[in-house]
Amino acid sequence: MAILSVENLSKNYGAIKALKGISFSVPAGSVFGILGPNGSGKTTLLGIVMSVLKASGGGYKLFDEEPNDAHRKKIGTLLETPNFYHYLSAVQNLNITAAIKGRGEDDIDRVLEVVNLTQRKNSPFSSYSLGMKQRLAIGAALLGNPDVLVFDEPTNGLDPVGIAEIRSLIKKLSQQGKTIIMASHLLDEVEKVCTHVAILKQGDLKASGNVNEIFVHEDIVELAAENIDQLDTVLNEMQGYTKKTKDDGTIQLYYPQGQVKLDAINSFCFNKGLTLNHLHMKKKSLESKFFELTN
């Protein structure tokens, strides 16, 4: 079952096209990252799905059905900076949140345990670190034990410790069977916690699907010889690589991950009468793949 199916969704603000007819689906049980630079349409997309904004065209389904209020009660959301009372404790703030939602009043102790705030549940919100504040906001989204969680930039503004805490919490929630949809501009975050991804750039969908399929890791071999043009010609006869590029006096050969044999490359060139003066293997970074997709 698809938890969310987006179908040709568009959103215009006057002449500005914030979303340009995008389509993708979120499988049940996935941690689905909506990834893109600031201004790519991520928050607009989440706003439409959560009925905060109205689409200009296209539509979406929740749980394979036309969206309704019953569906939204199955979804816990964290769409903006948490709005808690600074002088109240975690328990008092969650009581207010539960009353507004109309659910989850008997769920507060469980939620505080999940987000690791039981020890500080009676401390005023103003005494919390940024990471603790964000964990409490996720706790508020968890009230009533929803099946699906939607987070907009859940680690924004946090220090490395806070980021690690939120990532660990997201993984834990996923292991409990929750489907998590999260917007992020951090490639590293999506790679570490997400199973699936949709990549947006200026309202366009550049790619969507399984993280491991979209960010296929490649190994790159960098090599050079005295006569770079002769080396280039010789390498045309060699098998095994998927792509060849030339720049700054070196040649780069791209291989599927784990299929590089440097000694075989060296021998091949030597047998063709060429001595290599540079032979080096490096991993293709996720960043370079991301920039390929978004530039």
VOMAR-208340 format. One record per residue (C-alpha): residue number from 0; residue in three letters; chain; x, y, z. Coordinates in steps of 0.2 Angstrom, whole numbers. Layout:
// VOMAR-208340
+-----+-----+-------+-------+-------+-------+
!   n ! res ! chain !    c1 !    c2 !    c3 !
+-----+-----+-------+-------+-------+-------+
! NUM ! ALA !     A !     X !     Y !     Z !
...
+-----+-----+-------+-------+-------+-------+
END
This chain:
// VOMAR-208340
+-----+-----+-------+-------+-------+-------+
!   n ! res ! chain !    c1 !    c2 !    c3 !
+-----+-----+-------+-------+-------+-------+
!   0 ! MET !     A !     0 !     0 !     0 !
!   1 ! ALA !     A !     6 !    18 !    -4 !
!   2 ! ILE !     A !     4 !    29 !    11 !
!   3 ! LEU !     A !     5 !    44 !     0 !
!   4 ! SER !     A !     3 !    45 !   -19 !
!   5 ! VAL !     A !     6 !    62 !   -27 !
!   6 ! GLU !     A !    -1 !    64 !   -44 !
!   7 ! ASN !     A !     4 !    78 !   -56 !
!   8 ! LEU !     A !     4 !    90 !   -41 !
!   9 ! SER !     A !     7 !   109 !   -45 !
!  10 ! LYS !     A !     7 !   125 !   -35 !
!  11 ! ASN !     A !     9 !   142 !   -41 !
!  12 ! TYR !     A !    11 !   159 !   -32 !
!  13 ! GLY !     A !     6 !   171 !   -46 !
!  14 ! ALA !     A !    20 !   169 !   -59 !
!  15 ! ILE !     A !    31 !   158 !   -48 !
!  16 ! LYS !     A !    29 !   139 !   -50 !
!  17 ! ALA !     A !    33 !   132 !   -33 !
!  18 ! LEU !     A !    29 !   114 !   -39 !
!  19 ! LYS !     A !    28 !   109 !   -57 !
!  20 ! GLY !     A !    17 !    94 !   -59 !
!  21 ! ILE !     A !    27 !    81 !   -48 !
!  22 ! SER !     A !    22 !    63 !   -45 !
!  23 ! PHE !     A !    29 !    50 !   -34 !
!  24 ! SER !     A !    22 !    37 !   -20 !
!  25 ! VAL !     A !    28 !    33 !    -3 !
!  26 ! PRO !     A !    28 !    15 !     2 !
!  27 ! ALA !     A !    21 !     9 !    19 !
!  28 ! GLY !     A !    35 !     6 !    31 !
!  29 ! SER !     A !    48 !    17 !    22 !
!  30 ! VAL !     A !    58 !    32 !    29 !
!  31 ! PHE !     A !    55 !    43 !    14 !
!  32 ! GLY !     A !    66 !    59 !    12 !
!  33 ! ILE !     A !    60 !    74 !     1 !
!  34 ! LEU !     A !    77 !    81 !    -3 !
!  35 ! GLY !     A !    82 !    97 !   -11 !
!  36 ! PRO !     A !    90 !   114 !    -9 !
!  37 ! ASN !     A !    81 !   128 !     0 !
!  38 ! GLY !     A !    67 !   135 !   -11 !
!  39 ! SER !     A !    65 !   118 !   -20 !
!  40 ! GLY !     A !    47 !   116 !   -15 !
!  41 ! LYS !     A !    49 !   104 !    -1 !
!  42 ! THR !     A !    39 !   114 !    12 !
!  43 ! THR !     A !    26 !   118 !    -1 !
!  44 ! LEU !     A !    23 !   100 !    -5 !
!  45 ! LEU !     A !    21 !    95 !    14 !
!  46 ! GLY !     A !     9 !   110 !    17 !
!  47 ! ILE !     A !    -2 !   104 !     3 !
!  48 ! VAL !     A !    -2 !    86 !     9 !
!  49 ! MET !     A !    -6 !    91 !    26 !
!  50 ! SER !     A !   -20 !   103 !    20 !
!  51 ! VAL !     A !   -11 !   119 !    26 !
!  52 ! LEU !     A !   -10 !   124 !     7 !
!  53 ! LYS !     A !   -21 !   122 !    -8 !
!  54 ! ALA !     A !   -14 !   114 !   -24 !
!  55 ! SER !     A !   -15 !   124 !   -40 !
!  56 ! GLY !     A !   -17 !   107 !   -50 !
!  57 ! GLY !     A !   -16 !    88 !   -48 !
!  58 ! GLY !     A !   -19 !    79 !   -32 !
!  59 ! TYR !     A !   -14 !    66 !   -20 !
!  60 ! LYS !     A !   -21 !    51 !   -10 !
!  61 ! LEU !     A !   -18 !    46 !     8 !
!  62 ! PHE !     A !   -18 !    27 !    11 !
!  63 ! ASP !     A !   -24 !    24 !    -7 !
!  64 ! GLU !     A !   -39 !    34 !    -4 !
!  65 ! GLU !     A !   -45 !    52 !    -7 !
!  66 ! PRO !     A !   -39 !    62 !     9 !
!  67 ! ASN !     A !   -51 !    65 !    23 !
!  68 ! ASP !     A !   -50 !    70 !    42 !
!  69 ! ALA !     A !   -50 !    52 !    47 !
!  70 ! HIS !     A !   -34 !    49 !    37 !
!  71 ! ARG !     A !   -26 !    64 !    45 !
!  72 ! LYS !     A !   -28 !    58 !    62 !
!  73 ! LYS !     A !   -17 !    43 !    58 !
!  74 ! ILE !     A !    -3 !    56 !    54 !
!  75 ! GLY !     A !     8 !    65 !    66 !
!  76 ! THR !     A !    16 !    81 !    60 !
!  77 ! LEU !     A !    30 !    93 !    64 !
!  78 ! LEU !     A !    30 !   106 !    51 !
!  79 ! GLU !     A !    37 !   121 !    59 !
!  80 ! THR !     A !    46 !   127 !    74 !
!  81 ! PRO !     A !    38 !   119 !    89 !
!  82 ! ASN !     A !    26 !   131 !    98 !
!  83 ! PHE !     A !    27 !   127 !   117 !
!  84 ! TYR !     A !    25 !   137 !   132 !
!  85 ! HIS !     A !    42 !   141 !   139 !
!  86 ! TYR !     A !    37 !   142 !   157 !
!  87 ! LEU !     A !    28 !   125 !   157 !
!  88 ! SER !     A !    35 !   108 !   158 !
!  89 ! ALA !     A !    35 !    94 !   145 !
!  90 ! VAL !     A !    21 !    85 !   153 !
!  91 ! GLN !     A !    10 !   102 !   154 !
!  92 ! ASN !     A !    14 !   106 !   136 !
!  93 ! LEU !     A !    10 !    89 !   130 !
!  94 ! ASN !     A !    -7 !    90 !   140 !
!  95 ! ILE !     A !   -11 !   106 !   130 !
!  96 ! THR !     A !    -6 !    98 !   113 !
!  97 ! ALA !     A !   -17 !    83 !   117 !
!  98 ! ALA !     A !   -32 !    93 !   122 !
!  99 ! ILE !     A !   -30 !   103 !   105 !
! 100 ! LYS !     A !   -28 !    87 !    95 !
! 101 ! GLY !     A !   -42 !    79 !   105 !
! 102 ! ARG !     A !   -32 !    63 !   107 !
! 103 ! GLY !     A !   -17 !    56 !   116 !
! 104 ! GLU !     A !   -20 !    63 !   134 !
! 105 ! ASP !     A !   -17 !    45 !   141 !
! 106 ! ASP !     A !    -1 !    43 !   130 !
! 107 ! ILE !     A !    10 !    56 !   137 !
! 108 ! ASP !     A !    21 !    45 !   148 !
! 109 ! ARG !     A !    24 !    33 !   134 !
! 110 ! VAL !     A !    28 !    47 !   122 !
! 111 ! LEU !     A !    41 !    55 !   134 !
! 112 ! GLU !     A !    49 !    38 !   136 !
! 113 ! VAL !     A !    51 !    36 !   117 !
! 114 ! VAL !     A !    59 !    53 !   115 !
! 115 ! ASN !     A !    70 !    50 !   130 !
! 116 ! LEU !     A !    63 !    65 !   140 !
! 117 ! THR !     A !    56 !    55 !   155 !
! 118 ! GLN !     A !    70 !    61 !   167 !
! 119 ! ARG !     A !    66 !    80 !   162 !
! 120 ! LYS !     A !    48 !    79 !   160 !
! 121 ! ASN !     A !    44 !    91 !   174 !
! 122 ! SER !     A !    58 !   104 !   169 !
! 123 ! PRO !     A !    52 !   120 !   161 !
! 124 ! PHE !     A !    53 !   120 !   142 !
! 125 ! SER !     A !    65 !   135 !   143 !
! 126 ! SER !     A !    78 !   125 !   152 !
! 127 ! TYR !     A !    79 !   112 !   137 !
! 128 ! SER !     A !    93 !   111 !   124 !
! 129 ! LEU !     A !    88 !   114 !   106 !
! 130 ! GLY !     A !    89 !    95 !   103 !
! 131 ! MET !     A !    78 !    92 !   118 !
! 132 ! LYS !     A !    65 !   105 !   112 !
! 133 ! GLN !     A !    65 !    96 !    95 !
! 134 ! ARG !     A !    63 !    79 !   103 !
! 135 ! LEU !     A !    48 !    86 !   113 !
! 136 ! ALA !     A !    41 !    92 !    96 !
! 137 ! ILE !     A !    42 !    75 !    89 !
! 138 ! GLY !     A !    34 !    68 !   105 !
! 139 ! ALA !     A !    19 !    80 !   102 !
! 140 ! ALA !     A !    18 !    72 !    84 !
! 141 ! LEU !     A !    18 !    55 !    92 !
! 142 ! LEU !     A !     3 !    58 !   103 !
! 143 ! GLY !     A !   -11 !    46 !    99 !
! 144 ! ASN !     A !     2 !    34 !    92 !
! 145 ! PRO !     A !    -1 !    38 !    73 !
! 146 ! ASP !     A !     5 !    26 !    60 !
! 147 ! VAL !     A !    13 !    40 !    49 !
! 148 ! LEU !     A !    24 !    54 !    54 !
! 149 ! VAL !     A !    28 !    70 !    43 !
! 150 ! PHE !     A !    43 !    80 !    48 !
! 151 ! ASP !     A !    49 !    96 !    39 !
! 152 ! GLU !     A !    68 !    98 !    42 !
! 153 ! PRO !     A !    68 !    89 !    59 !
! 154 ! THR !     A !    87 !    93 !    62 !
! 155 ! ASN !     A !    87 !   111 !    57 !
! 156 ! GLY !     A !    97 !   122 !    68 !
! 157 ! LEU !     A !   103 !   108 !    79 !
! 158 ! ASP !     A !   121 !   105 !    84 !
! 159 ! PRO !     A !   130 !    88 !    80 !
! 160 ! VAL !     A !   124 !    80 !    96 !
! 161 ! GLY !     A !   106 !    86 !    93 !
! 162 ! ILE !     A !   107 !    80 !    75 !
! 163 ! ALA !     A !   113 !    63 !    81 !
! 164 ! GLU !     A !    99 !    61 !    93 !
! 165 ! ILE !     A !    85 !    65 !    81 !
! 166 ! ARG !     A !    93 !    53 !    68 !
! 167 ! SER !     A !    93 !    40 !    81 !
! 168 ! LEU !     A !    75 !    43 !    86 !
! 169 ! ILE !     A !    69 !    42 !    68 !
! 170 ! LYS !     A !    78 !    26 !    65 !
! 171 ! LYS !     A !    70 !    19 !    81 !
! 172 ! LEU !     A !    52 !    25 !    76 !
! 173 ! SER !     A !    55 !    17 !    59 !
! 174 ! GLN !     A !    60 !     0 !    67 !
! 175 ! GLN !     A !    43 !     1 !    77 !
! 176 ! GLY !     A !    34 !     1 !    60 !
! 177 ! LYS !     A !    31 !    19 !    57 !
! 178 ! THR !     A !    31 !    27 !    40 !
! 179 ! ILE !     A !    41 !    43 !    41 !
! 180 ! ILE !     A !    40 !    57 !    27 !
! 181 ! MET !     A !    54 !    70 !    30 !
! 182 ! ALA !     A !    59 !    85 !    21 !
! 183 ! SER !     A !    78 !    89 !    22 !
! 184 ! HIS !     A !    91 !    99 !    12 !
! 185 ! LEU !     A !   105 !    88 !    20 !
! 186 ! LEU !     A !   111 !    75 !     8 !
! 187 ! ASP !     A !   120 !    66 !    23 !
! 188 ! GLU !     A !   104 !    65 !    33 !
! 189 ! VAL !     A !    94 !    57 !    19 !
! 190 ! GLU !     A !   108 !    45 !    16 !
! 191 ! LYS !     A !   110 !    40 !    34 !
! 192 ! VAL !     A !    91 !    38 !    39 !
! 193 ! CYS !     A !    80 !    36 !    23 !
! 194 ! THR !     A !    76 !    21 !    13 !
! 195 ! HIS !     A !    68 !    31 !    -1 !
! 196 ! VAL !     A !    70 !    48 !    -8 !
! 197 ! ALA !     A !    62 !    61 !   -20 !
! 198 ! ILE !     A !    74 !    74 !   -26 !
! 199 ! LEU !     A !    67 !    92 !   -30 !
! 200 ! LYS !     A !    75 !   107 !   -38 !
! 201 ! GLN !     A !    65 !   123 !   -41 !
! 202 ! GLY !     A !    48 !   113 !   -41 !
! 203 ! ASP !     A !    54 !   100 !   -52 !
! 204 ! LEU !     A !    55 !    81 !   -47 !
! 205 ! LYS !     A !    73 !    76 !   -53 !
! 206 ! ALA !     A !    72 !    58 !   -47 !
! 207 ! SER !     A !    62 !    47 !   -35 !
! 208 ! GLY !     A !    64 !    29 !   -28 !
! 209 ! ASN !     A !    75 !    18 !   -17 !
! 210 ! VAL !     A !    90 !    27 !   -10 !
! 211 ! ASN !     A !   102 !    14 !   -15 !
! 212 ! GLU !     A !    96 !    14 !   -33 !
! 213 ! ILE !     A !    96 !    33 !   -35 !
! 214 ! PHE !     A !   113 !    35 !   -26 !
! 215 ! VAL !     A !   122 !    21 !   -35 !
! 216 ! HIS !     A !   140 !    21 !   -28 !
! 217 ! GLU !     A !   153 !    21 !   -41 !
! 218 ! ASP !     A !   172 !    18 !   -40 !
! 219 ! ILE !     A !   182 !    30 !   -50 !
! 220 ! VAL !     A !   200 !    26 !   -56 !
! 221 ! GLU !     A !   211 !    41 !   -60 !
! 222 ! LEU !     A !   226 !    37 !   -71 !
! 223 ! ALA !     A !   239 !    46 !   -81 !
! 224 ! ALA !     A !   254 !    43 !   -92 !
! 225 ! GLU !     A !   268 !    54 !  -101 !
! 226 ! ASN !     A !   257 !    54 !  -117 !
! 227 ! ILE !     A !   239 !    57 !  -111 !
! 228 ! ASP !     A !   232 !    56 !  -128 !
! 229 ! GLN !     A !   240 !    39 !  -132 !
! 230 ! LEU !     A !   233 !    33 !  -115 !
! 231 ! ASP !     A !   216 !    39 !  -120 !
! 232 ! THR !     A !   217 !    29 !  -136 !
! 233 ! VAL !     A !   223 !    13 !  -128 !
! 234 ! LEU !     A !   209 !    14 !  -114 !
! 235 ! ASN !     A !   196 !    14 !  -128 !
! 236 ! GLU !     A !   201 !    -5 !  -131 !
! 237 ! MET !     A !   199 !   -10 !  -113 !
! 238 ! GLN !     A !   183 !   -17 !  -106 !
! 239 ! GLY !     A !   174 !   -16 !   -89 !
! 240 ! TYR !     A !   172 !     3 !   -86 !
! 241 ! THR !     A !   155 !    12 !   -89 !
! 242 ! LYS !     A !   161 !    29 !   -93 !
! 243 ! LYS !     A !   178 !    38 !   -97 !
! 244 ! THR !     A !   182 !    57 !   -94 !
! 245 ! LYS !     A !   197 !    67 !   -96 !
! 246 ! ASP !     A !   203 !    82 !   -87 !
! 247 ! ASP !     A !   218 !    91 !   -79 !
! 248 ! GLY !     A !   230 !    79 !   -87 !
! 249 ! THR !     A !   222 !    64 !   -80 !
! 250 ! ILE !     A !   209 !    51 !   -86 !
! 251 ! GLN !     A !   194 !    45 !   -75 !
! 252 ! LEU !     A !   187 !    28 !   -77 !
! 253 ! TYR !     A !   170 !    24 !   -69 !
! 254 ! TYR !     A !   166 !     7 !   -63 !
! 255 ! PRO !     A !   151 !    -2 !   -54 !
! 256 ! GLN !     A !   155 !    -2 !   -35 !
! 257 ! GLY !     A !   168 !   -16 !   -31 !
! 258 ! GLN !     A !   173 !   -21 !   -49 !
! 259 ! VAL !     A !   190 !   -12 !   -50 !
! 260 ! LYS !     A !   206 !   -22 !   -52 !
! 261 ! LEU !     A !   220 !    -9 !   -52 !
! 262 ! ASP !     A !   233 !   -22 !   -56 !
! 263 ! ALA !     A !   223 !   -28 !   -71 !
! 264 ! ILE !     A !   222 !   -10 !   -78 !
! 265 ! ASN !     A !   241 !    -7 !   -75 !
! 266 ! SER !     A !   245 !   -23 !   -84 !
! 267 ! PHE !     A !   234 !   -19 !   -99 !
! 268 ! CYS !     A !   242 !    -2 !  -101 !
! 269 ! PHE !     A !   260 !   -10 !   -99 !
! 270 ! ASN !     A !   256 !   -23 !  -112 !
! 271 ! LYS !     A !   251 !    -9 !  -124 !
! 272 ! GLY !     A !   268 !    -1 !  -121 !
! 273 ! LEU !     A !   262 !    12 !  -109 !
! 274 ! THR !     A !   269 !    15 !   -92 !
! 275 ! LEU !     A !   257 !    24 !   -80 !
! 276 ! ASN !     A !   264 !    38 !   -69 !
! 277 ! HIS !     A !   248 !    39 !   -59 !
! 278 ! LEU !     A !   235 !    26 !   -54 !
! 279 ! HIS !     A !   223 !    30 !   -40 !
! 280 ! MET !     A !   206 !    24 !   -35 !
! 281 ! LYS !     A !   193 !    35 !   -26 !
! 282 ! LYS !     A !   175 !    33 !   -22 !
! 283 ! LYS !     A !   162 !    44 !   -30 !
! 284 ! SER !     A !   154 !    54 !   -17 !
! 285 ! LEU !     A !   135 !    56 !   -14 !
! 286 ! GLU !     A !   138 !    74 !   -16 !
! 287 ! SER !     A !   144 !    73 !   -34 !
! 288 ! LYS !     A !   129 !    62 !   -38 !
! 289 ! PHE !     A !   117 !    75 !   -29 !
! 290 ! PHE !     A !   124 !    89 !   -39 !
! 291 ! GLU !     A !   123 !    80 !   -55 !
! 292 ! LEU !     A !   104 !    78 !   -52 !
! 293 ! THR !     A !   101 !    95 !   -46 !
! 294 ! ASN !     A !   112 !   105 !   -58 !
+-----+-----+-------+-------+-------+-------+
END
